[in-house]
Amino acid sequence: MSHVFTDESALEERLATPSAALAEDLSRLEGDLLVLGAGGKMGPSLCRLARRALDAAGRTDVAVRAVSRWSDPAAARALEDAGVRTVPFDLMDPEADFGALPDAGNVVFMVGAKFGSAGAPSQAWAVNAAMPARVADRWSEARIAAFSTGNVYPLVPVTSGGCTEDDPVGPVGEYAMSCLGRERIFAHAALTRGTRVANIRLNYAVDLRYGVLADIASRVQAGEPVDVTTGHANVVWQGYANEVALRSLLHATSGERVFTLNLTGPETASVRRLARWFGEEFGTEATTVGEESPTALLSDAGRCHALFGYPEVPLRMLVAWQADWLRRGLPLSGKPTKFQVRDGRF
């Protein structure tokens, strides 16, 4: 194992370490960087990563501003200590004045509503599709990298290698449909206002405190059976996902066809095999239930890897890191991915 994380600070340090390629790309940014929805699972590490990359490139003139409600003041203070300027703001307040938010030449959009969307579909549409229209209007002249999801694709045969960006979309359920709505809103801004947009279809990020691997490993460690009905998934190291999102700003396009990118790892990972690997890590025999379905939610990220290189942390190492994290009793987010869901109801 090439790296050991003794606590969350060590993990955050690793996630915030920029590559030379990221520093080179961010050296060419025009204008400040604004991160909307920066208080979520990926936002704080993306902000730290961006600040460090800009500093490494000598671009101390570029501000990184993180917008969130910041219900956890400690999280905001930690970012301020890292050189990121935090902006308390409720993006979902219908009375909120978006004009009061800072101007920026570059925007990373990280806001989204997933869990509970089956019971409150209107909320999912308000967050995932309606609010982006206000964002696109406020920063129409900026480059916008908007996080989307691989859920906009249909389930496909596990032998297919996954959907490419050129394959037809086929969202299943209100969450997936509202996320496609978000993509369409930003694409409309690109078409009608000339806004430069990058739509980033991510599935599934891993940072050891949450993710598909944490979901599977926790069950194996507890001696609970792993359901393999949804027998295959894509995963990717969160540090790579954040780096690609930031570098995608320079690829954002306007016009009829906006830059769209699948963001995930190169493998179609077998859930049964992952459970077996975790059993080996924990010195136990993993148990499984169910039989693998012939289809799954899968993306082909070949375009991403051609542009930005392969993820620097391979799948087998992620498994070792995840097992070590759990053996040490380090914290989990308590937010399962629900990657097993097949009917789109989250």
C-alpha beads as a LAMMPS data file, in Angstrom:
LAMMPS data file: protein, C-alpha beads

346 atoms
345 bonds

1 atom types
1 bond types

-500.0 500.0 xlo xhi
-500.0 500.0 ylo yhi
-500.0 500.0 zlo zhi

Masses

1 110.0

Atoms # bond

1 1 1 0.000 0.000 0.000
2 1 1 1.642 3.232 -1.141
3 1 1 -0.229 5.508 1.250
4 1 1 -1.684 5.240 4.748
5 1 1 -4.282 7.652 6.085
6 1 1 -4.156 7.940 9.858
7 1 1 -6.991 10.463 10.082
8 1 1 -9.261 12.712 8.039
9 1 1 -6.618 15.440 7.880
10 1 1 -4.264 13.088 6.059
11 1 1 -7.020 12.187 3.604
12 1 1 -7.854 15.849 3.000
13 1 1 -4.167 16.584 2.431
14 1 1 -4.015 13.886 -0.261
15 1 1 -7.214 15.099 -1.919
16 1 1 -5.888 18.672 -2.032
17 1 1 -2.548 17.836 -3.659
18 1 1 -2.628 19.124 -7.263
19 1 1 -0.892 17.576 -10.224
20 1 1 1.474 19.567 -12.420
21 1 1 -1.081 19.292 -15.229
22 1 1 -3.800 20.890 -13.096
23 1 1 -1.510 23.754 -12.084
24 1 1 -0.591 24.301 -15.728
25 1 1 -4.235 24.421 -16.810
26 1 1 -5.357 26.708 -13.993
27 1 1 -2.477 29.074 -14.739
28 1 1 -4.483 30.028 -17.835
29 1 1 -7.730 30.910 -16.061
30 1 1 -9.211 34.292 -16.829
31 1 1 -11.069 35.688 -13.847
32 1 1 -11.817 34.350 -10.388
33 1 1 -13.195 30.895 -9.554
34 1 1 -16.601 30.571 -7.889
35 1 1 -17.722 27.184 -6.514
36 1 1 -21.482 26.929 -5.995
37 1 1 -22.631 24.278 -3.533
38 1 1 -19.155 24.024 -2.028
39 1 1 -20.319 22.609 1.292
40 1 1 -21.172 19.137 -0.005
41 1 1 -19.165 15.913 0.015
42 1 1 -16.767 16.940 -2.755
43 1 1 -16.837 20.730 -2.549
44 1 1 -14.349 21.487 0.236
45 1 1 -11.641 19.270 -1.256
46 1 1 -12.227 20.737 -4.732
47 1 1 -11.811 24.267 -3.344
48 1 1 -8.580 23.395 -1.527
49 1 1 -7.274 21.621 -4.620
50 1 1 -8.023 24.638 -6.801
51 1 1 -6.394 27.073 -4.370
52 1 1 -3.228 24.998 -4.131
53 1 1 -3.013 24.510 -7.887
54 1 1 -3.387 28.244 -8.489
55 1 1 -0.744 29.001 -5.881
56 1 1 1.611 26.464 -7.467
57 1 1 1.050 28.209 -10.812
58 1 1 1.855 31.604 -9.298
59 1 1 -1.742 32.784 -9.775
60 1 1 -2.287 34.295 -6.337
61 1 1 -4.268 37.003 -8.133
62 1 1 -7.115 34.525 -8.774
63 1 1 -9.563 34.240 -5.868
64 1 1 -11.345 30.980 -5.052
65 1 1 -14.735 31.649 -3.492
66 1 1 -16.886 28.897 -1.994
67 1 1 -20.641 29.473 -1.841
68 1 1 -22.819 27.443 0.532
69 1 1 -25.170 27.933 3.448
70 1 1 -22.229 26.873 5.647
71 1 1 -24.384 25.377 8.384
72 1 1 -21.130 23.970 9.787
73 1 1 -19.003 27.016 10.732
74 1 1 -15.965 24.796 11.342
75 1 1 -15.968 23.695 7.696
76 1 1 -16.040 27.323 6.568
77 1 1 -13.203 28.260 8.923
78 1 1 -11.084 25.372 7.651
79 1 1 -11.471 26.628 4.083
80 1 1 -10.675 30.189 5.082
81 1 1 -7.495 28.911 6.755
82 1 1 -6.621 27.251 3.424
83 1 1 -6.934 30.538 1.532
84 1 1 -10.445 29.966 0.178
85 1 1 -12.937 32.779 0.669
86 1 1 -16.269 31.463 1.927
87 1 1 -19.556 33.125 0.987
88 1 1 -22.631 32.253 3.109
89 1 1 -25.624 32.125 0.775
90 1 1 -28.738 29.963 0.354
91 1 1 -28.938 29.259 -3.369
92 1 1 -32.390 27.707 -2.957
93 1 1 -33.972 30.758 -1.301
94 1 1 -36.448 32.083 -3.897
95 1 1 -35.938 35.586 -2.510
96 1 1 -32.149 35.387 -2.651
97 1 1 -30.478 38.031 -4.785
98 1 1 -28.001 36.221 -7.024
99 1 1 -26.745 39.612 -8.105
100 1 1 -25.236 40.021 -4.651
101 1 1 -22.882 37.107 -5.295
102 1 1 -19.407 37.877 -6.657
103 1 1 -18.624 38.115 -10.330
104 1 1 -16.431 35.308 -11.650
105 1 1 -14.904 34.226 -14.904
106 1 1 -15.173 30.562 -13.906
107 1 1 -17.953 28.714 -12.092
108 1 1 -18.065 25.130 -10.811
109 1 1 -21.668 24.100 -10.165
110 1 1 -21.927 21.363 -7.518
111 1 1 -25.502 21.736 -6.245
112 1 1 -27.800 18.746 -6.484
113 1 1 -30.705 16.908 -4.851
114 1 1 -30.804 13.115 -5.055
115 1 1 -31.909 11.283 -1.935
116 1 1 -35.573 11.749 -1.163
117 1 1 -36.297 12.752 -4.751
118 1 1 -38.759 9.876 -5.196
119 1 1 -40.947 11.260 -2.407
120 1 1 -40.445 14.925 -3.274
121 1 1 -39.908 15.113 -7.038
122 1 1 -40.759 18.809 -7.255
123 1 1 -37.863 19.583 -4.909
124 1 1 -35.507 17.601 -7.137
125 1 1 -36.624 19.568 -10.184
126 1 1 -36.363 22.884 -8.320
127 1 1 -32.776 22.182 -7.262
128 1 1 -31.524 20.281 -10.291
129 1 1 -33.215 22.161 -13.127
130 1 1 -34.929 25.410 -12.087
131 1 1 -32.145 26.877 -9.960
132 1 1 -29.482 26.298 -12.667
133 1 1 -31.477 28.690 -14.866
134 1 1 -30.771 31.457 -12.347
135 1 1 -27.107 30.487 -12.297
136 1 1 -26.877 30.500 -16.090
137 1 1 -28.498 33.946 -16.160
138 1 1 -26.244 35.421 -13.442
139 1 1 -22.932 34.149 -14.863
140 1 1 -23.819 34.024 -18.555
141 1 1 -20.365 35.271 -19.589
142 1 1 -18.409 32.820 -17.425
143 1 1 -17.092 29.360 -18.124
144 1 1 -19.323 26.911 -16.209
145 1 1 -18.365 23.338 -15.313
146 1 1 -21.560 21.711 -14.068
147 1 1 -21.572 18.384 -12.275
148 1 1 -24.148 16.008 -13.719
149 1 1 -24.488 12.245 -13.328
150 1 1 -24.212 9.026 -15.278
151 1 1 -27.828 8.420 -14.233
152 1 1 -28.898 10.330 -17.341
153 1 1 -28.108 7.108 -19.259
154 1 1 -30.253 3.966 -19.266
155 1 1 -29.136 0.650 -17.803
156 1 1 -27.006 -1.124 -20.406
157 1 1 -25.570 -4.633 -20.805
158 1 1 -22.567 -5.173 -18.562
159 1 1 -20.711 -6.499 -21.613
160 1 1 -21.156 -3.176 -23.456
161 1 1 -18.375 -1.256 -21.729
162 1 1 -20.851 1.444 -20.767
163 1 1 -22.461 4.406 -22.506
164 1 1 -20.359 6.961 -24.314
165 1 1 -21.203 10.646 -24.519
166 1 1 -22.542 10.063 -28.025
167 1 1 -25.066 7.415 -26.941
168 1 1 -28.713 8.381 -26.442
169 1 1 -29.689 9.393 -22.929
170 1 1 -32.482 7.507 -21.189
171 1 1 -32.938 8.710 -17.606
172 1 1 -34.901 6.451 -15.274
173 1 1 -36.805 8.174 -12.465
174 1 1 -37.372 11.764 -11.371
175 1 1 -33.831 12.309 -10.095
176 1 1 -32.215 11.280 -13.350
177 1 1 -34.726 13.227 -15.430
178 1 1 -34.196 16.383 -13.381
179 1 1 -30.421 16.041 -13.813
180 1 1 -30.883 15.829 -17.557
181 1 1 -33.022 18.941 -17.163
182 1 1 -30.043 20.673 -15.551
183 1 1 -27.858 19.744 -18.511
184 1 1 -30.454 21.072 -20.922
185 1 1 -30.751 24.382 -19.036
186 1 1 -27.015 24.974 -19.234
187 1 1 -26.962 23.848 -22.868
188 1 1 -29.705 26.358 -23.625
189 1 1 -27.568 29.121 -22.116
190 1 1 -24.680 27.983 -24.303
191 1 1 -26.915 28.148 -27.365
192 1 1 -28.748 31.407 -26.697
193 1 1 -26.241 33.466 -24.666
194 1 1 -22.908 32.048 -25.709
195 1 1 -22.158 30.775 -22.204
196 1 1 -19.254 28.330 -22.270
197 1 1 -20.415 25.116 -20.578
198 1 1 -18.961 21.741 -19.618
199 1 1 -21.456 19.116 -18.433
200 1 1 -19.654 16.504 -16.301
201 1 1 -21.427 13.129 -15.949
202 1 1 -19.909 11.589 -12.808
203 1 1 -20.379 8.107 -11.334
204 1 1 -19.319 7.182 -8.654
205 1 1 -16.715 9.178 -6.671
206 1 1 -14.809 7.514 -3.808
207 1 1 -13.071 9.339 -0.944
208 1 1 -13.040 6.561 1.750
209 1 1 -15.685 8.282 3.918
210 1 1 -18.355 7.447 1.358
211 1 1 -18.815 5.729 -1.975
212 1 1 -19.543 2.366 -3.537
213 1 1 -16.422 0.828 -2.001
214 1 1 -17.333 2.065 1.490
215 1 1 -20.831 0.630 1.049
216 1 1 -19.533 -2.807 0.082
217 1 1 -16.613 -2.890 2.520
218 1 1 -18.781 -1.945 5.497
219 1 1 -21.068 -4.899 4.874
220 1 1 -18.194 -7.322 4.445
221 1 1 -16.484 -6.092 7.614
222 1 1 -19.754 -6.449 9.553
223 1 1 -20.284 -9.992 8.260
224 1 1 -23.403 -8.941 6.352
225 1 1 -24.197 -10.304 2.891
226 1 1 -23.592 -8.127 -0.161
227 1 1 -26.436 -8.024 -2.688
228 1 1 -24.997 -8.568 -6.165
229 1 1 -28.237 -8.094 -8.120
230 1 1 -26.747 -4.852 -9.403
231 1 1 -23.537 -6.681 -10.059
232 1 1 -21.341 -4.064 -11.722
233 1 1 -20.477 -0.413 -11.161
234 1 1 -18.014 2.340 -12.069
235 1 1 -15.957 4.096 -9.399
236 1 1 -13.263 6.781 -9.448
237 1 1 -10.983 8.443 -6.896
238 1 1 -12.498 11.739 -5.772
239 1 1 -9.228 13.608 -6.173
240 1 1 -9.183 12.723 -9.862
241 1 1 -12.858 13.662 -10.239
242 1 1 -12.270 17.113 -8.760
243 1 1 -9.182 17.660 -10.883
244 1 1 -11.013 16.748 -14.085
245 1 1 -13.912 19.062 -13.208
246 1 1 -11.511 21.976 -12.743
247 1 1 -9.533 21.223 -15.893
248 1 1 -12.789 20.912 -17.839
249 1 1 -13.338 24.652 -17.442
250 1 1 -10.820 25.214 -20.239
251 1 1 -12.761 22.836 -22.502
252 1 1 -16.163 24.471 -21.948
253 1 1 -17.912 25.381 -25.193
254 1 1 -20.887 27.384 -26.389
255 1 1 -23.198 26.863 -29.336
256 1 1 -25.293 23.881 -30.323
257 1 1 -23.045 21.193 -28.838
258 1 1 -21.592 21.826 -25.385
259 1 1 -18.620 19.935 -24.027
260 1 1 -19.954 16.785 -22.323
261 1 1 -17.772 14.328 -20.449
262 1 1 -18.249 10.999 -18.709
263 1 1 -16.149 11.036 -15.533
264 1 1 -15.369 7.696 -13.904
265 1 1 -12.748 4.983 -13.703
266 1 1 -11.702 2.705 -16.560
267 1 1 -13.093 -0.548 -15.116
268 1 1 -16.480 -2.174 -15.153
269 1 1 -16.033 -3.307 -11.562
270 1 1 -17.666 -6.544 -10.422
271 1 1 -19.464 -6.157 -7.090
272 1 1 -18.897 -9.845 -6.335
273 1 1 -15.177 -9.483 -6.948
274 1 1 -14.997 -6.325 -4.846
275 1 1 -16.699 -8.173 -1.979
276 1 1 -14.172 -11.000 -2.323
277 1 1 -11.264 -8.552 -2.288
278 1 1 -12.596 -6.932 0.878
279 1 1 -12.992 -10.374 2.436
280 1 1 -9.315 -10.985 1.753
281 1 1 -8.416 -7.609 3.245
282 1 1 -10.387 -8.321 6.427
283 1 1 -9.332 -11.962 6.684
284 1 1 -12.847 -13.253 6.297
285 1 1 -15.029 -14.812 3.644
286 1 1 -17.451 -12.393 2.036
287 1 1 -20.993 -13.641 1.513
288 1 1 -23.246 -12.532 -1.314
289 1 1 -26.932 -12.816 -2.128
290 1 1 -28.775 -12.570 -5.412
291 1 1 -27.683 -13.116 -8.984
292 1 1 -26.120 -10.508 -11.214
293 1 1 -28.496 -8.718 -13.555
294 1 1 -27.352 -8.537 -17.159
295 1 1 -27.582 -4.720 -17.107
296 1 1 -26.217 -1.911 -14.943
297 1 1 -25.634 1.846 -14.920
298 1 1 -22.266 2.083 -16.655
299 1 1 -20.295 4.813 -18.415
300 1 1 -17.388 4.664 -20.825
301 1 1 -14.943 7.400 -19.786
302 1 1 -12.510 6.889 -22.646
303 1 1 -12.835 10.504 -23.765
304 1 1 -11.994 11.713 -20.262
305 1 1 -8.930 9.479 -19.980
306 1 1 -7.685 10.533 -23.416
307 1 1 -7.901 14.199 -22.419
308 1 1 -6.744 14.051 -18.814
309 1 1 -4.981 10.712 -18.336
310 1 1 -6.018 7.724 -16.258
311 1 1 -6.929 8.156 -12.572
312 1 1 -3.732 8.148 -10.526
313 1 1 -5.180 5.764 -7.921
314 1 1 -6.074 2.348 -9.421
315 1 1 -9.059 0.329 -8.255
316 1 1 -7.089 -2.307 -6.333
317 1 1 -5.300 0.408 -4.363
318 1 1 -8.605 2.100 -3.579
319 1 1 -9.808 -1.224 -2.155
320 1 1 -6.701 -1.475 0.053
321 1 1 -7.105 2.127 1.226
322 1 1 -10.805 1.595 1.977
323 1 1 -10.176 -1.554 3.994
324 1 1 -7.395 0.131 5.986
325 1 1 -9.673 3.108 6.664
326 1 1 -12.324 0.842 8.146
327 1 1 -9.835 -1.249 10.138
328 1 1 -8.663 1.972 11.779
329 1 1 -12.229 2.851 12.711
330 1 1 -12.081 6.135 10.828
331 1 1 -15.386 7.935 10.173
332 1 1 -17.865 7.394 7.370
333 1 1 -20.309 10.012 6.116
334 1 1 -23.336 7.824 6.789
335 1 1 -24.603 8.609 3.295
336 1 1 -24.782 5.426 1.192
337 1 1 -24.622 5.819 -2.576
338 1 1 -27.597 3.501 -3.220
339 1 1 -25.821 2.377 -6.375
340 1 1 -27.921 -0.813 -6.222
341 1 1 -31.121 1.094 -7.099
342 1 1 -32.388 0.038 -10.529
343 1 1 -35.740 1.838 -10.777
344 1 1 -34.436 5.381 -10.340
345 1 1 -36.213 5.897 -7.014
346 1 1 -33.812 7.475 -4.520

Bonds

1 1 1 2
2 1 2 3
3 1 3 4
4 1 4 5
5 1 5 6
6 1 6 7
7 1 7 8
8 1 8 9
9 1 9 10
10 1 10 11
11 1 11 12
12 1 12 13
13 1 13 14
14 1 14 15
15 1 15 16
16 1 16 17
17 1 17 18
18 1 18 19
19 1 19 20
20 1 20 21
21 1 21 22
22 1 22 23
23 1 23 24
24 1 24 25
25 1 25 26
26 1 26 27
27 1 27 28
28 1 28 29
29 1 29 30
30 1 30 31
31 1 31 32
32 1 32 33
33 1 33 34
34 1 34 35
35 1 35 36
36 1 36 37
37 1 37 38
38 1 38 39
39 1 39 40
40 1 40 41
41 1 41 42
42 1 42 43
43 1 43 44
44 1 44 45
45 1 45 46
46 1 46 47
47 1 47 48
48 1 48 49
49 1 49 50
50 1 50 51
51 1 51 52
52 1 52 53
53 1 53 54
54 1 54 55
55 1 55 56
56 1 56 57
57 1 57 58
58 1 58 59
59 1 59 60
60 1 60 61
61 1 61 62
62 1 62 63
63 1 63 64
64 1 64 65
65 1 65 66
66 1 66 67
67 1 67 68
68 1 68 69
69 1 69 70
70 1 70 71
71 1 71 72
72 1 72 73
73 1 73 74
74 1 74 75
75 1 75 76
76 1 76 77
77 1 77 78
78 1 78 79
79 1 79 80
80 1 80 81
81 1 81 82
82 1 82 83
83 1 83 84
84 1 84 85
85 1 85 86
86 1 86 87
87 1 87 88
88 1 88 89
89 1 89 90
90 1 90 91
91 1 91 92
92 1 92 93
93 1 93 94
94 1 94 95
95 1 95 96
96 1 96 97
97 1 97 98
98 1 98 99
99 1 99 100
100 1 100 101
101 1 101 102
102 1 102 103
103 1 103 104
104 1 104 105
105 1 105 106
106 1 106 107
107 1 107 108
108 1 108 109
109 1 109 110
110 1 110 111
111 1 111 112
112 1 112 113
113 1 113 114
114 1 114 115
115 1 115 116
116 1 116 117
117 1 117 118
118 1 118 119
119 1 119 120
120 1 120 121
121 1 121 122
122 1 122 123
123 1 123 124
124 1 124 125
125 1 125 126
126 1 126 127
127 1 127 128
128 1 128 129
129 1 129 130
130 1 130 131
131 1 131 132
132 1 132 133
133 1 133 134
134 1 134 135
135 1 135 136
136 1 136 137
137 1 137 138
138 1 138 139
139 1 139 140
140 1 140 141
141 1 141 142
142 1 142 143
143 1 143 144
144 1 144 145
145 1 145 146
146 1 146 147
147 1 147 148
148 1 148 149
149 1 149 150
150 1 150 151
151 1 151 152
152 1 152 153
153 1 153 154
154 1 154 155
155 1 155 156
156 1 156 157
157 1 157 158
158 1 158 159
159 1 159 160
160 1 160 161
161 1 161 162
162 1 162 163
163 1 163 164
164 1 164 165
165 1 165 166
166 1 166 167
167 1 167 168
168 1 168 169
169 1 169 170
170 1 170 171
171 1 171 172
172 1 172 173
173 1 173 174
174 1 174 175
175 1 175 176
176 1 176 177
177 1 177 178
178 1 178 179
179 1 179 180
180 1 180 181
181 1 181 182
182 1 182 183
183 1 183 184
184 1 184 185
185 1 185 186
186 1 186 187
187 1 187 188
188 1 188 189
189 1 189 190
190 1 190 191
191 1 191 192
192 1 192 193
193 1 193 194
194 1 194 195
195 1 195 196
196 1 196 197
197 1 197 198
198 1 198 199
199 1 199 200
200 1 200 201
201 1 201 202
202 1 202 203
203 1 203 204
204 1 204 205
205 1 205 206
206 1 206 207
207 1 207 208
208 1 208 209
209 1 209 210
210 1 210 211
211 1 211 212
212 1 212 213
213 1 213 214
214 1 214 215
215 1 215 216
216 1 216 217
217 1 217 218
218 1 218 219
219 1 219 220
220 1 220 221
221 1 221 222
222 1 222 223
223 1 223 224
224 1 224 225
225 1 225 226
226 1 226 227
227 1 227 228
228 1 228 229
229 1 229 230
230 1 230 231
231 1 231 232
232 1 232 233
233 1 233 234
234 1 234 235
235 1 235 236
236 1 236 237
237 1 237 238
238 1 238 239
239 1 239 240
240 1 240 241
241 1 241 242
242 1 242 243
243 1 243 244
244 1 244 245
245 1 245 246
246 1 246 247
247 1 247 248
248 1 248 249
249 1 249 250
250 1 250 251
251 1 251 252
252 1 252 253
253 1 253 254
254 1 254 255
255 1 255 256
256 1 256 257
257 1 257 258
258 1 258 259
259 1 259 260
260 1 260 261
261 1 261 262
262 1 262 263
263 1 263 264
264 1 264 265
265 1 265 266
266 1 266 267
267 1 267 268
268 1 268 269
269 1 269 270
270 1 270 271
271 1 271 272
272 1 272 273
273 1 273 274
274 1 274 275
275 1 275 276
276 1 276 277
277 1 277 278
278 1 278 279
279 1 279 280
280 1 280 281
281 1 281 282
282 1 282 283
283 1 283 284
284 1 284 285
285 1 285 286
286 1 286 287
287 1 287 288
288 1 288 289
289 1 289 290
290 1 290 291
291 1 291 292
292 1 292 293
293 1 293 294
294 1 294 295
295 1 295 296
296 1 296 297
297 1 297 298
298 1 298 299
299 1 299 300
300 1 300 301
301 1 301 302
302 1 302 303
303 1 303 304
304 1 304 305
305 1 305 306
306 1 306 307
307 1 307 308
308 1 308 309
309 1 309 310
310 1 310 311
311 1 311 312
312 1 312 313
313 1 313 314
314 1 314 315
315 1 315 316
316 1 316 317
317 1 317 318
318 1 318 319
319 1 319 320
320 1 320 321
321 1 321 322
322 1 322 323
323 1 323 324
324 1 324 325
325 1 325 326
326 1 326 327
327 1 327 328
328 1 328 329
329 1 329 330
330 1 330 331
331 1 331 332
332 1 332 333
333 1 333 334
334 1 334 335
335 1 335 336
336 1 336 337
337 1 337 338
338 1 338 339
339 1 339 340
340 1 340 341
341 1 341 342
342 1 342 343
343 1 343 344
344 1 344 345
345 1 345 346
